[in-house]
């Protein structure tokens, strides 16, 4: 059985199509999956699923949602005044992503390392917990996962640049820059890839855009590395 939270919360049994979960059971499973094999106290579950203002019968509702998960075959156990997901961490896509990304960093051959990162990135199906987010879960679980996802993407694209896969890097970076307009390293990578492809005018436009964005929104200038790349592109 596989527990998937890197996208809509799903349970997948070998040989069967993934089963999407309703919002609240999905939130409960997401918390337990993120702490796979470790008990999560009931009070912590209530805080993460319902936030600061849980309904009067939140504890009873939690029991109902746990029962719904068990009816789906999810191995949830009651332990130490809390609940745990009695599964191997490798059955949780988010934990497998972290493990694969960590192992990829140690692969000596650059092309094989890039392929290893690709296997980790392939586990992502969209926004974590899509359709089942809550403010506490976003801060506790989703935001850290997304930050790690972006860091792995940047590392993988950096390998593309080293390996001379500049066109692929441009294709990957263009939507990422649009999604993260203040991420200066992404801009640096995109300018580098465009320059390597002989697309100097587009590379200069990337710098002009980030300069306007940073000035208008944050009142700051691009970092030293970006400015140096821009000067190099201008030939000055």
N, CA, C and O of each residue as an XYZ file, in Angstrom:
944
protein
N       0.847     -1.187      0.000
C       0.000      0.000      0.000
C       0.888      1.244      0.000
O       1.930      1.279      0.656
N       0.462      2.256     -0.741
C       1.217      3.498     -0.849
C       0.338      4.654     -0.393
O      -0.861      4.687     -0.669
N       0.958      5.610      0.316
C       0.243      6.776      0.834
C       0.840      8.012      0.169
O       2.023      8.311      0.331
N       0.001      8.724     -0.582
C       0.511      9.791     -1.439
C      -0.043     11.148     -0.985
O      -1.255     11.355     -0.927
N       0.881     12.064     -0.665
C       0.477     13.411     -0.253
C       1.122     14.490     -1.116
O       0.864     15.674     -0.900
N       1.951     14.116     -2.084
C       2.567     15.093     -2.982
C       1.632     15.392     -4.142
O       1.951     15.140     -5.304
N       0.489     15.929     -3.806
C      -0.638     16.138     -4.701
C      -1.888     15.867     -3.889
O      -1.828     15.919     -2.660
N      -3.018     15.579     -4.517
C      -4.192     15.168     -3.735
C      -3.859     13.953     -2.868
O      -3.105     13.070     -3.279
N      -4.432     13.922     -1.662
C      -4.144     12.813     -0.743
C      -4.824     11.549     -1.271
O      -6.035     11.522     -1.492
N      -4.021     10.511     -1.467
C      -4.520      9.265     -2.041
C      -3.931      8.061     -1.318
O      -2.854      8.125     -0.724
N      -4.665      6.978     -1.390
C      -4.179      5.671     -0.948
C      -4.119      4.788     -2.190
O      -5.068      4.739     -2.973
N      -3.016      4.103     -2.361
C      -2.874      3.247     -3.550
C      -2.508      1.840     -3.118
O      -1.534      1.624     -2.398
N      -3.303      0.896     -3.570
C      -3.065     -0.521     -3.312
C      -2.539     -1.158     -4.590
O      -3.061     -0.869     -5.667
N      -1.524     -2.016     -4.511
C      -0.993     -2.653     -5.725
C      -2.093     -3.299     -6.559
O      -2.941     -4.028     -6.046
N      -2.056     -3.015     -7.842
C      -3.025     -3.597     -8.757
C      -4.336     -2.849     -8.843
O      -5.226     -3.254     -9.591
N      -4.479     -1.757     -8.089
C      -5.724     -0.991     -8.101
C      -5.420      0.475     -8.366
O      -4.303      0.942     -8.143
N      -6.427      1.192     -8.842
C      -6.264      2.622     -9.079
C      -6.175      3.361     -7.744
O      -6.756      2.909     -6.757
N      -5.454      4.495     -7.694
C      -5.383      5.276     -6.452
C      -6.779      5.712     -6.006
O      -7.637      6.021     -6.833
N      -6.995      5.734     -4.692
C      -8.279      6.147     -4.139
C      -8.089      7.485     -3.428
O      -7.342      7.584     -2.454
N      -8.776      8.510     -3.928
C      -8.713      9.822     -3.294
C      -9.537      9.794     -2.013
O     -10.564      9.121     -1.932
N      -9.068     10.538     -1.016
C      -9.746     10.587      0.267
C     -10.510     11.893      0.414
O     -10.153     12.907     -0.187
N     -11.561     11.857      1.219
C     -12.273     13.079      1.544
C     -11.366     13.997      2.362
O     -10.341     13.564      2.888
N     -11.756     15.271      2.461
C     -10.886     16.307      3.003
C     -10.353     15.983      4.405
O      -9.136     15.937      4.588
N     -11.208     15.761      5.384
C     -10.741     15.578      6.751
C      -9.974     14.272      6.950
O      -8.899     14.296      7.550
N     -10.483     13.131      6.469
C      -9.646     11.932      6.563
C      -8.309     12.103      5.853
O      -7.289     11.579      6.302
N      -8.318     12.842      4.737
C      -7.067     13.085      4.032
C      -6.089     13.899      4.863
O      -4.886     13.639      4.844
N      -6.603     14.882      5.590
C      -5.734     15.678      6.453
C      -5.141     14.829      7.571
O      -3.953     14.929      7.877
N      -5.973     13.998      8.170
C      -5.479     13.123      9.233
C      -4.395     12.197      8.687
O      -3.342     12.036      9.303
N      -4.654     11.594      7.535
C      -3.658     10.695      6.948
C      -2.375     11.447      6.614
O      -1.283     10.911      6.803
N      -2.488     12.675      6.121
C      -1.291     13.441      5.769
C      -0.391     13.637      6.980
O       0.827     13.489      6.880
N      -0.982     13.968      8.120
C      -0.190     14.163      9.340
C       0.472     12.851      9.749
O       1.667     12.815     10.044
N      -0.312     11.778      9.765
C       0.232     10.488     10.180
C       1.289      9.994      9.191
O       2.283      9.391      9.595
N       1.075     10.247      7.900
C       2.054      9.812      6.900
C       3.360     10.572      7.047
O       4.435      9.989      6.905
N       3.279     11.870      7.329
C       4.484     12.670      7.485
C       5.312     12.209      8.680
O       6.529     12.398      8.706
N       4.652     11.603      9.674
C       5.324     11.078     10.865
C       5.256      9.562     10.883
O       5.142      8.950     11.945
N       5.324      8.966      9.718
C       5.097      7.534      9.562
C       5.886      6.707     10.581
O       7.097      6.869     10.729
N       5.165      5.809     11.286
C       5.795      4.942     12.266
C       5.990      5.565     13.627
O       6.460      4.901     14.550
N       5.634      6.845     13.768
C       5.790      7.538     15.042
C       4.416      8.029     15.507
O       3.648      8.549     14.698
N       4.099      7.876     16.780
C       2.783      8.311     17.247
C       2.658      9.830     17.247
O       3.587     10.547     17.621
N       1.501     10.299     16.825
C       1.176     11.724     16.856
C       0.124     11.926     17.930
O      -0.961     11.354     17.820
N       0.395     12.719     18.974
C      -0.601     12.919     20.034
C      -1.916     13.465     19.486
O      -1.940     14.220     18.514
N      -2.991     13.070     20.125
C      -4.313     13.505     19.684
C      -4.399     15.024     19.642
O      -4.921     15.585     18.678
N      -3.896     15.696     20.668
C      -3.977     17.161     20.700
C      -3.231     17.784     19.519
O      -3.667     18.799     18.975
N      -2.113     17.185     19.124
C      -1.376     17.704     17.971
C      -2.162     17.495     16.688
O      -2.190     18.372     15.825
N      -2.793     16.351     16.559
C      -3.639     16.103     15.391
C      -4.773     17.115     15.312
O      -5.068     17.646     14.242
N      -5.404     17.377     16.444
C      -6.500     18.345     16.464
C      -6.014     19.725     16.035
O      -6.692     20.414     15.273
N      -4.837     20.133     16.524
C      -4.302     21.442     16.157
C      -4.020     21.545     14.664
O      -4.318     22.563     14.039
N      -3.440     20.481     14.089
C      -3.051     20.536     12.683
C      -4.240     20.410     11.741
O      -4.236     20.986     10.654
N      -5.243     19.668     12.150
C      -6.403     19.449     11.269
C      -7.433     20.558     11.418
O      -8.003     21.007     10.423
N      -7.680     21.007     12.645
C      -8.732     22.011     12.877
C      -8.214     23.392     13.252
O      -8.989     24.349     13.241
N      -6.950     23.531     13.580
C      -6.424     24.841     13.912
C      -6.798     25.274     15.319
O      -7.038     24.443     16.194
N      -6.845     26.593     15.528
C      -7.054     27.149     16.861
C      -8.498     27.080     17.343
O      -8.775     27.315     18.520
N      -9.408     26.762     16.445
C     -10.828     26.788     16.827
C     -11.510     25.478     16.431
O     -12.361     25.472     15.542
N     -11.147     24.368     17.080
C     -11.759     23.079     16.720
C     -13.226     23.047     17.143
O     -13.606     23.719     18.102
N     -14.045     22.280     16.444
C     -15.456     22.160     16.837
C     -15.572     21.452     18.188
O     -14.633     20.778     18.611
N     -16.706     21.595     18.866
C     -16.861     20.996     20.203
C     -16.627     19.486     20.220
O     -16.120     18.951     21.206
N     -16.987     18.804     19.150
C     -16.856     17.348     19.114
C     -15.682     16.912     18.226
O     -15.748     15.887     17.546
N     -14.615     17.707     18.248
C     -13.474     17.417     17.373
C     -12.848     16.060     17.678
O     -12.456     15.338     16.761
N     -12.751     15.708     18.961
C     -12.145     14.414     19.311
C     -12.981     13.261     18.769
O     -12.442     12.278     18.260
N     -14.281     13.386     18.881
C     -15.159     12.352     18.331
C     -15.033     12.306     16.809
O     -14.993     11.230     16.213
N     -14.971     13.487     16.186
C     -14.808     13.531     14.733
C     -13.508     12.883     14.312
O     -13.457     12.185     13.299
N     -12.446     13.110     15.089
C     -11.164     12.481     14.768
C     -11.288     10.967     14.787
O     -10.759     10.293     13.904
N     -11.978     10.426     15.776
C     -12.187      8.981     15.840
C     -12.931      8.479     14.615
O     -12.622      7.415     14.079
N     -13.924      9.261     14.175
C     -14.691      8.880     12.979
C     -13.780      8.856     11.756
O     -13.858      7.937     10.941
N     -12.918      9.860     11.624
C     -12.031      9.924     10.463
C     -11.000      8.801     10.495
O     -10.653      8.247      9.452
N     -10.512      8.466     11.678
C      -9.586      7.334     11.795
C     -10.282      6.042     11.391
O      -9.695      5.198     10.713
N     -11.530      5.892     11.807
C     -12.293      4.702     11.413
C     -12.469      4.640      9.903
O     -12.412      3.564      9.308
N     -12.683      5.804      9.285
C     -12.827      5.840      7.823
C     -11.530      5.410      7.147
O     -11.558      4.708      6.136
N     -10.401      5.827      7.697
C      -9.121      5.410      7.136
C      -8.923      3.902      7.284
O      -8.476      3.232      6.353
N      -9.252      3.387      8.438
C      -9.119      1.944      8.639
C     -10.019      1.168      7.691
O      -9.652      0.093      7.217
N     -11.199      1.713      7.415
C     -12.108      1.051      6.465
C     -11.508      0.992      5.066
O     -11.856      0.120      4.269
N     -10.593      1.934      4.767
C      -9.885      1.932      3.484
C      -8.683      1.002      3.506
O      -7.977      0.872      2.506
N      -8.448      0.353      4.644
C      -7.310     -0.542      4.761
C      -6.049      0.130      5.253
O      -4.984     -0.488      5.266
N      -6.148      1.404      5.666
C      -4.975      2.133      6.147
C      -4.645      1.645      7.562
O      -5.517      1.668      8.431
N      -3.404      1.204      7.811
C      -3.046      0.640      9.112
C      -2.769      1.729     10.156
O      -1.614      2.051     10.436
N      -3.833      2.286     10.723
C      -3.699      3.303     11.769
C      -3.881      2.622     13.119
O      -4.855      1.903     13.340
N      -2.918      2.863     14.025
C      -2.977      2.277     15.361
C      -3.072      3.369     16.415
O      -2.556      4.474     16.247
N      -3.746      3.028     17.505
C      -3.786      3.919     18.659
C      -2.620      3.567     19.565
O      -2.461      2.412     19.962
N      -1.795      4.576     19.898
C      -0.614      4.307     20.723
C      -0.182      5.580     21.437
O      -0.147      6.658     20.844
N       0.147      5.441     22.714
C       0.695      6.560     23.508
C      -0.174      7.806     23.425
O       0.322      8.898     23.144
N      -1.463      7.644     23.668
C      -2.411      8.772     23.651
C      -2.421      9.488     22.302
O      -2.648     10.696     22.228
N      -2.174      8.730     21.246
C      -2.196      9.305     19.909
C      -2.413      8.220     18.877
O      -2.831      7.109     19.204
N      -2.127      8.548     17.634
C      -2.283      7.593     16.535
C      -0.995      7.558     15.731
O      -0.257      8.541     15.666
N      -0.739      6.402     15.117
C       0.410      6.300     14.221
C       0.033      5.510     12.984
O      -0.861      4.664     13.014
N       0.721      5.796     11.911
C       0.589      5.031     10.683
C       1.619      3.909     10.740
O       2.823      4.155     10.672
N       1.133      2.673     10.864
C       2.010      1.513     11.015
C       2.435      1.024      9.625
O       1.925      0.028      9.113
N       3.373      1.748      9.040
C       3.831      1.428      7.687
C       5.314      1.733      7.584
O       5.898      2.351      8.474
N       5.909      1.295      6.494
C       7.301      1.616      6.215
C       7.365      3.026      5.632
O       6.534      3.365      4.789
N       8.318      3.858      6.048
C       8.410      5.208      5.480
C       8.498      5.219      3.957
O       8.085      6.193      3.326
N       9.023      4.164      3.359
C       9.128      4.121      1.904
C       7.762      4.032      1.228
O       7.650      4.233      0.019
N       6.719      3.728      2.014
C       5.370      3.682      1.458
C       4.735      5.074      1.353
O       3.656      5.220      0.780
N       5.394      6.085      1.899
C       4.887      7.461      1.863
C       5.678      8.234      0.814
O       6.902      8.327      0.908
N       4.996      8.786     -0.180
C       5.724      9.415     -1.287
C       6.606     10.571     -0.827
O       7.707     10.743     -1.349
N       6.147     11.369      0.142
C       6.952     12.506      0.597
C       8.237     12.045      1.274
O       9.290     12.655      1.085
N       8.163     10.993      2.046
C       9.353     10.481      2.716
C      10.276      9.786      1.709
O      11.500      9.862      1.822
N       9.680      9.115      0.734
C      10.499      8.493     -0.308
C      11.209      9.567     -1.139
O      12.361      9.390     -1.536
N      10.516     10.679     -1.397
C      11.135     11.786     -2.121
C      12.369     12.289     -1.383
O      13.425     12.481     -1.986
N      12.235     12.502     -0.082
C      13.378     12.987      0.694
C      14.533     11.984      0.655
O      15.692     12.375      0.515
N      14.221     10.709      0.776
C      15.261      9.683      0.781
C      15.951      9.595     -0.582
O      17.177      9.513     -0.653
N      15.169      9.610     -1.655
C      15.757      9.529     -2.991
C      16.622     10.746     -3.289
O      17.698     10.616     -3.873
N      16.159     11.928     -2.893
C      16.939     13.138     -3.134
C      18.244     13.104     -2.347
O      19.287     13.520     -2.850
N      18.186     12.611     -1.121
C      19.397     12.520     -0.309
C      20.397     11.537     -0.926
O      21.598     11.801     -0.958
N      19.893     10.410     -1.410
C      20.787      9.424     -2.021
C      21.353      9.935     -3.345
O      22.497      9.638     -3.688
N      20.557     10.699     -4.085
C      21.018     11.216     -5.371
C      22.248     12.098     -5.207
O      23.136     12.099     -6.060
N      22.298     12.846     -4.112
C      23.420     13.760     -3.895
C      24.752     13.028     -3.800
O      25.805     13.632     -4.007
N      24.719     11.738     -3.492
C      25.953     10.968     -3.316
C      26.357     10.179     -4.557
O      27.369      9.478     -4.536
N      25.587     10.282     -5.633
C      25.919      9.550     -6.863
C      27.084     10.262     -7.557
O      26.957     11.443     -7.882
N      28.195      9.598     -7.792
C      29.384     10.297     -8.324
C      29.255     10.724     -9.790
O      29.690     11.818    -10.148
N      28.674      9.892    -10.628
C      28.546     10.231    -12.049
C      27.449     11.285    -12.218
O      26.335     11.098    -11.727
N      27.750     12.384    -12.901
C      26.809     13.498    -12.978
C      25.528     13.141    -13.727
O      24.438     13.527    -13.305
N      25.649     12.410    -14.829
C      24.457     12.030    -15.579
C      23.579     11.086    -14.762
O      22.354     11.207    -14.766
N      24.206     10.153    -14.069
C      23.441      9.239    -13.228
C      22.829      9.983    -12.035
O      21.726      9.659    -11.593
N      23.557     10.984    -11.517
C      23.010     11.772    -10.416
C      21.771     12.538    -10.895
O      20.764     12.609    -10.189
N      21.856     13.109    -12.098
C      20.705     13.830    -12.651
C      19.519     12.891    -12.812
O      18.387     13.281    -12.527
N      19.752     11.673    -13.260
C      18.666     10.700    -13.415
C      18.083     10.327    -12.058
O      16.879     10.102    -11.938
N      18.930     10.260    -11.040
C      18.443      9.937     -9.701
C      17.546     11.052     -9.169
O      16.518     10.783     -8.548
N      17.936     12.298     -9.412
C      17.071     13.403     -9.005
C      15.744     13.367     -9.761
O      14.696     13.686     -9.199
N      15.793     12.980    -11.030
C      14.561     12.890    -11.815
C      13.600     11.873    -11.211
O      12.389     12.095    -11.198
N      14.127     10.768    -10.716
C      13.264      9.758    -10.104
C      12.593     10.314     -8.845
O      11.432     10.010     -8.570
N      13.318     11.117     -8.094
C      12.711     11.743     -6.922
C      11.639     12.745     -7.340
O      10.546     12.757     -6.775
N      11.943     13.576     -8.316
C      11.000     14.613     -8.745
C       9.753     14.035     -9.392
O       8.689     14.652     -9.352
N       9.875     12.862     -9.985
C       8.722     12.226    -10.629
C       7.619     11.855     -9.637
O       6.487     11.594    -10.044
N       7.937     11.830     -8.343
C       6.926     11.490     -7.339
C       5.918     12.620     -7.135
O       4.838     12.395     -6.587
N       6.260     13.816     -7.566
C       5.360     14.958     -7.355
C       4.242     14.954     -8.390
O       4.475     14.804     -9.589
N       3.004     15.125     -7.882
C       1.832     15.137     -8.748
C       1.117     16.482     -8.717
O       0.065     16.636     -9.337
N       1.673     17.454     -8.005
C       1.039     18.765     -7.892
C       1.311     19.358     -6.521
O       2.294     19.010     -5.866
N       0.431     20.258     -6.092
C       0.572     20.901     -4.786
C       0.331     19.882     -3.683
O      -0.660     19.154     -3.736
N       1.210     19.808     -2.681
C       0.980     18.861     -1.589
C      -0.391     19.062     -0.945
O      -0.807     20.190     -0.683
N      -1.078     17.960     -0.697
C      -2.385     17.951     -0.040
C      -3.437     18.729     -0.836
O      -4.384     19.258     -0.253
N      -3.283     18.801     -2.134
C      -4.189     19.611     -2.949
C      -5.644     19.289     -2.628
O      -6.073     18.139     -2.712
N      -6.395     20.328     -2.258
C      -7.796     20.150     -1.902
C      -8.018     19.786     -0.453
O      -9.162     19.715     -0.005
N      -6.945     19.553      0.295
C      -7.088     19.164      1.694
C      -6.196     20.010      2.601
O      -5.898     19.616      3.729
N      -5.770     21.179      2.103
C      -4.893     22.018      2.901
C      -5.668     22.671      4.053
O      -6.886     22.839      3.996
N      -4.923     23.028      5.088
C      -5.421     23.918      6.127
C      -4.264     24.844      6.458
O      -3.120     24.538      6.122
N      -4.533     25.963      7.105
C      -3.446     26.882      7.424
C      -2.370     26.221      8.292
O      -1.183     26.376      8.005
N      -2.751     25.490      9.343
C      -1.695     24.828     10.125
C      -0.912     23.800      9.308
O       0.306     23.697      9.447
N      -1.605     23.039      8.457
C      -0.910     22.036      7.647
C      -0.018     22.690      6.606
O       1.054     22.172      6.292
N      -0.448     23.816      6.071
C       0.396     24.518      5.100
C       1.711     24.931      5.749
O       2.777     24.743      5.163
N       1.644     25.491      6.950
C       2.867     25.947      7.616
C       3.727     24.771      8.075
O       4.951     24.808      7.950
N       3.089     23.737      8.602
C       3.831     22.626      9.209
C       4.360     21.637      8.188
O       5.447     21.087      8.364
N       3.602     21.401      7.118
C       3.932     20.324      6.192
C       4.144     20.807      4.764
O       5.181     20.525      4.164
N       3.180     21.526      4.216
C       3.240     21.855      2.790
C       4.393     22.788      2.450
O       5.143     22.523      1.510
N       4.547     23.881      3.202
C       5.591     24.849      2.875
C       6.996     24.235      2.937
O       7.789     24.471      2.025
N       7.336     23.457      3.975
C       8.661     22.816      3.961
C       8.854     21.846      2.799
O       9.936     21.779      2.215
N       7.800     21.092      2.461
C       7.909     20.183      1.326
C       8.150     20.951      0.029
O       8.984     20.556     -0.785
N       7.421     22.043     -0.160
C       7.577     22.823     -1.386
C       8.949     23.468     -1.468
O       9.529     23.558     -2.550
N       9.481     23.923     -0.320
C      10.819     24.508     -0.320
C      11.866     23.456     -0.698
O      12.792     23.740     -1.459
N      11.715     22.244     -0.165
C      12.647     21.171     -0.510
C      12.510     20.797     -1.979
O      13.507     20.557     -2.661
N      11.278     20.748     -2.461
C      11.027     20.444     -3.874
C      11.747     21.446     -4.777
O      12.408     21.061     -5.741
N      11.612     22.734     -4.456
C      12.256     23.763     -5.266
C      13.775     23.619     -5.216
O      14.449     23.764     -6.237
N      14.310     23.338     -4.040
C      15.761     23.179     -3.915
C      16.269     22.009     -4.757
O      17.327     22.102     -5.381
N      15.518     20.914     -4.775
C      15.920     19.757     -5.580
C      15.811     20.090     -7.063
O      16.669     19.692     -7.852
N      14.766     20.814     -7.448
C      14.648     21.228     -8.849
C      15.837     22.089     -9.268
O      16.401     21.892    -10.345
N      16.217     23.045     -8.418
C      17.359     23.898     -8.738
C      18.638     23.074     -8.878
O      19.446     23.316     -9.775
N      18.814     22.109     -7.993
C      20.009     21.258     -8.061
C      20.018     20.443     -9.346
O      21.049     20.330    -10.008
N      18.873     19.878     -9.694
C      18.778     19.078    -10.917
C      19.038     19.926    -12.153
O      19.725     19.490    -13.077
N      18.489     21.138    -12.169
C      18.710     22.028    -13.312
C      20.169     22.464    -13.379
O      20.724     22.617    -14.467
N      20.789     22.664    -12.223
C      22.212     22.968    -12.213
C      23.030     21.877    -12.875
O      24.002     22.160    -13.574
N      22.639     20.632    -12.656
C      23.322     19.517    -13.333
C      23.063     19.552    -14.835
O      23.960     19.251    -15.622
N      21.853     19.914    -15.239
C      21.572     20.050    -16.676
C      22.526     21.055    -17.310
O      23.038     20.827    -18.406
N      22.764     22.166    -16.618
C      23.659     23.192    -17.157
C      25.082     22.652    -17.280
O      25.750     22.888    -18.287
N      25.543     21.937    -16.269
C      26.887     21.364    -16.316
C      26.998     20.338    -17.438
O      28.036     20.234    -18.092
N      25.926     19.581    -17.657
C      25.934     18.526    -18.673
C      25.655     19.063    -20.078
O      25.631     18.298    -21.043
N      25.445     20.377    -20.193
C      25.202     20.974    -21.497
C      23.783     20.823    -22.013
O      23.525     21.013    -23.202
N      22.869     20.485    -21.126
C      21.466     20.320    -21.529
C      20.735     21.652    -21.352
O      19.800     21.764    -20.559
N      21.175     22.639    -22.095
C      20.703     24.001    -21.864
C      19.272     24.223    -22.335
O      18.514     24.953    -21.697
N      18.905     23.604    -23.435
C      17.527     23.738    -23.895
C      16.543     23.160    -22.902
O      15.500     23.753    -22.625
N      16.887     21.975    -22.358
C      16.021     21.370    -21.342
C      15.936     22.257    -20.108
O      14.882     22.369    -19.481
N      17.062     22.889    -19.765
C      17.068     23.780    -18.608
C      16.160     24.978    -18.833
O      15.436     25.379    -17.922
N      16.185     25.549    -20.011
C      15.296     26.682    -20.316
C      13.837     26.264    -20.176
O      13.031     26.989    -19.593
N      13.504     25.103    -20.709
C      12.128     24.623    -20.636
C      11.674     24.416    -19.195
O      10.529     24.713    -18.852
N      12.567     23.910    -18.355
C      12.214     23.675    -16.955
C      12.150     24.970    -16.165
O      11.305     25.123    -15.283
N      13.046     25.908    -16.479
C      13.150     27.131    -15.687
C      12.072     28.156    -16.004
O      11.677     28.920    -15.123
N      11.597     28.190    -17.218
C      10.647     29.238    -17.598
C       9.406     29.244    -16.708
O       9.050     30.304    -16.192
N       8.723     28.101    -16.501
C       7.573     28.138    -15.591
C       7.975     28.349    -14.133
O       7.216     28.945    -13.369
N       9.151     27.871    -13.737
C       9.584     28.052    -12.356
C       9.826     29.522    -12.039
O       9.461     29.993    -10.962
N      10.433     30.243    -12.963
C      10.664     31.677    -12.761
C       9.339     32.419    -12.655
O       9.200     33.329    -11.839
N       8.371     32.038    -13.469
C       7.058     32.676    -13.383
C       6.389     32.404    -12.037
O       5.690     33.263    -11.500
N       6.606     31.209    -11.499
C       6.000     30.831    -10.230
C       6.735     31.447     -9.044
O       6.130     31.721     -8.007
N       8.057     31.666     -9.200
C       8.877     32.190     -8.100
C       9.649     33.426     -8.605
O      10.859     33.354     -8.818
N       8.959     34.539     -8.794
C       9.588     35.699     -9.437
C      10.714     36.342     -8.637
O      11.515     37.083     -9.205
N      10.799     36.077     -7.321
C      11.857     36.673     -6.508
C      13.057     35.745     -6.322
O      14.032     36.127     -5.675
N      13.001     34.555     -6.868
C      14.076     33.572     -6.685
C      15.228     33.906     -7.635
O      15.190     33.569     -8.818
N      16.249     34.573     -7.098
C      17.326     35.072     -7.949
C      18.182     33.947     -8.529
O      18.724     34.093     -9.625
N      18.312     32.835     -7.819
C      19.106     31.747     -8.378
C      18.448     31.159     -9.622
O      19.131     30.780    -10.573
N      17.109     31.086     -9.609
C      16.411     30.611    -10.808
C      16.657     31.555    -11.983
O      16.852     31.112    -13.114
N      16.646     32.856    -11.706
C      16.912     33.834    -12.766
C      18.347     33.661    -13.299
O      18.591     33.722    -14.504
N      19.271     33.447    -12.376
C      20.658     33.245    -12.785
C      20.776     32.005    -13.672
O      21.440     32.034    -14.707
N      20.130     30.926    -13.258
C      20.189     29.707    -14.053
C      19.550     29.917    -15.430
O      20.074     29.441    -16.437
N      18.415     30.631    -15.475
C      17.748     30.850    -16.754
C      18.608     31.714    -17.671
O      18.737     31.423    -18.860
N      19.196     32.775    -17.123
C      20.083     33.593    -17.948
C      21.256     32.770    -18.472
O      21.628     32.886    -19.640
N      21.833     31.947    -17.615
C      22.968     31.108    -18.026
C      22.569     30.166    -19.152
O      23.297     30.015    -20.133
N      21.402     29.532    -19.005
C      20.940     28.590    -20.029
C      20.652     29.308    -21.349
O      21.005     28.808    -22.417
N      20.020     30.463    -21.278
C      19.701     31.219    -22.499
C      20.974     31.678    -23.203
O      21.072     31.602    -24.428
N      21.944     32.151    -22.429
C      23.204     32.576    -23.040
C      23.910     31.401    -23.710
O      24.481     31.548    -24.790
N      23.870     30.238    -23.069
C      24.500     29.051    -23.650
C      23.797     28.616    -24.931
O      24.410     27.998    -25.802
N      22.530     28.935    -25.042
C      21.761     28.617    -26.251
C      21.887     29.701    -27.324
O      21.288     29.585    -28.393
N      22.662     30.753    -27.046
C      22.812     31.845    -27.996
C      21.646     32.815    -27.998
O      21.460     33.565    -28.956
N      20.869     32.804    -26.942
C      19.666     33.662    -26.866
C      19.955     34.847    -25.939
O      19.336     34.997    -24.885
N      20.904     35.677    -26.355
C      21.403     36.769    -25.518
C      20.320     37.796    -25.201
O      20.206     38.241    -24.059
N      19.528     38.174    -26.197
C      18.496     39.188    -25.969
C      17.504     38.736    -24.907
O      17.092     39.528    -24.059
N      17.120     37.463    -24.954
C      16.188     36.944    -23.953
C      16.831     36.910    -22.569
O      16.171     37.175    -21.564
N      18.116     36.584    -22.526
C      18.813     36.559    -21.243
C      18.856     37.947    -20.623
O      18.637     38.097    -19.421
N      19.135     38.965    -21.435
C      19.153     40.334    -20.929
C      17.767     40.749    -20.441
O      17.636     41.471    -19.453
N      16.739     40.287    -21.142
C      15.373     40.618    -20.731
C      15.032     39.992    -19.381
O      14.292     40.577    -18.590
N      15.574     38.799    -19.120
C      15.354     38.163    -17.814
C      15.917     39.044    -16.709
O      15.287     39.212    -15.665
N      17.107     39.611    -16.937
C      17.696     40.477    -15.918
C      16.875     41.742    -15.739
O      16.609     42.154    -14.609
N      16.472     42.358    -16.829
C      15.677     43.588    -16.725
C      14.383     43.331    -15.966
O      13.935     44.172    -15.187
N      13.791     42.176    -16.193
C      12.542     41.853    -15.508
C      12.758     41.650    -14.009
O      11.976     42.146    -13.197
N      13.807     40.929    -13.642
C      14.033     40.703    -12.218
C      14.439     42.000    -11.529
O      14.101     42.210    -10.365
N      15.158     42.872    -12.230
C      15.528     44.159    -11.633
C      14.289     44.987    -11.330
O      14.185     45.590    -10.262
N      13.342     45.018    -12.276
C      12.094     45.762    -12.036
C      11.295     45.130    -10.900
O      10.773     45.828    -10.031
N      11.207     43.796    -10.918
C      10.405     43.094     -9.909
C      10.947     43.335     -8.510
O      10.187     43.636     -7.590
N      12.255     43.206     -8.347
C      12.847     43.397     -7.031
C      12.741     44.844     -6.570
O      12.496     45.112     -5.393
N      12.926     45.775     -7.500
C      12.840     47.190     -7.128
C      11.417     47.578     -6.760
O      11.191     48.250     -5.753
N      10.458     47.155     -7.576
C       9.063     47.552     -7.353
C       8.469     46.895     -6.118
O       7.732     47.536     -5.369
N       8.780     45.625     -5.898
C       8.124     44.873     -4.836
C       8.893     44.887     -3.512
O       8.290     44.888     -2.439
N      10.229     44.897     -3.594
C      11.033     44.770     -2.373
C      11.958     45.956     -2.130
O      12.519     46.094     -1.043
N      12.118     46.803     -3.126
C      13.006     47.943     -2.968
C      14.471     47.576     -2.893
O      15.248     48.261     -2.228
N      14.870     46.484     -3.579
C      16.270     46.046     -3.551
C      16.759     45.832     -4.979
O      15.976     45.817     -5.928
N      18.076     45.667     -5.104
C      18.702     45.403     -6.400
C      19.013     43.916     -6.542
O      19.109     43.209     -5.539
N      19.172     43.431     -7.777
C      19.617     42.038     -7.956
C      20.955     41.804     -7.248
O      21.736     42.734     -7.046
N      21.200     40.557     -6.881
C      22.427     40.250     -6.149
C      23.661     40.393     -7.045
O      23.563     40.549     -8.262
N      24.805     40.335     -6.402
C      26.075     40.568     -7.092
C      26.293     39.595     -8.239
O      26.772     39.978     -9.306
N      25.941     38.339     -8.015
C      26.177     37.316     -9.043
C      25.339     37.594    -10.289
O      25.828     37.461    -11.411
N      24.085     37.978    -10.094
C      23.233     38.303    -11.238
C      23.759     39.525    -11.992
O      23.775     39.546    -13.223
N      24.183     40.530    -11.248
C      24.691     41.746    -11.905
C      25.957     41.437    -12.693
O      26.165     41.980    -13.779
N      26.799     40.569    -12.149
C      28.030     40.205    -12.869
C      27.707     39.452    -14.153
O      28.331     39.686    -15.187
N      26.736     38.551    -14.087
C      26.342     37.813    -15.292
C      25.763     38.757    -16.337
O      26.002     38.596    -17.533
N      25.009     39.729    -15.880
C      24.434     40.721    -16.794
C      25.540     41.511    -17.488
O      25.486     41.723    -18.699
N      26.536     41.943    -16.732
C      27.659     42.681    -17.333
C      28.407     41.808    -18.331
O      28.810     42.277    -19.396
N      28.591     40.546    -17.987
C      29.251     39.633    -18.922
C      28.446     39.491    -20.210
O      29.006     39.439    -21.306
N      27.126     39.430    -20.061
C      26.268     39.288    -21.244
C      26.334     40.527    -22.121
O      26.239     40.447    -23.345
N      26.500     41.685    -21.467
C      26.627     42.928    -22.225
C      28.021     43.075    -22.857
O      28.213     43.846    -23.798
N      28.986     42.316    -22.316
C      30.348     42.419    -22.813
C      31.094     43.594    -22.256
O      31.979     44.146    -22.910
N      30.731     43.997    -21.006
C      31.404     45.156    -20.400
C      32.125     44.710    -19.125
O      32.757     45.526    -18.455
